[in-house]
């Protein structure tokens, strides 16, 4: 799997652009990542993932916006 080849560690920072209801966040959490940001244009789509993750959703930073227009504050993609 690509995630295995990526060499991700618990301290790796990952942003999933266009995350929607994707299960990538589930895989990242299972690998013990502590800094996960999920970004989607829709505020509604990530709700499916949040519901699926239940209390684990609190370990993820959820953002709504267009990656070509969003401005990240220093440290905004850390959790």
URLIN-V53717 format. One record per helix or strand of 3 or more residues. SS is the DSSP state (@ for helix, = for strand). FROM is the first residue (numbers start at 1). LEN is the number of residues. If there is no record, write none. Layout:
# URLIN-V53717
ss=SS from=FROM len=LEN
ss=SS from=FROM len=LEN
This chain:
# URLIN-V53717
ss=@ from=2 len=4
ss== from=13 len=5
ss=@ from=24 len=7
ss== from=35 len=6
ss=@ from=45 len=15
ss== from=60 len=5
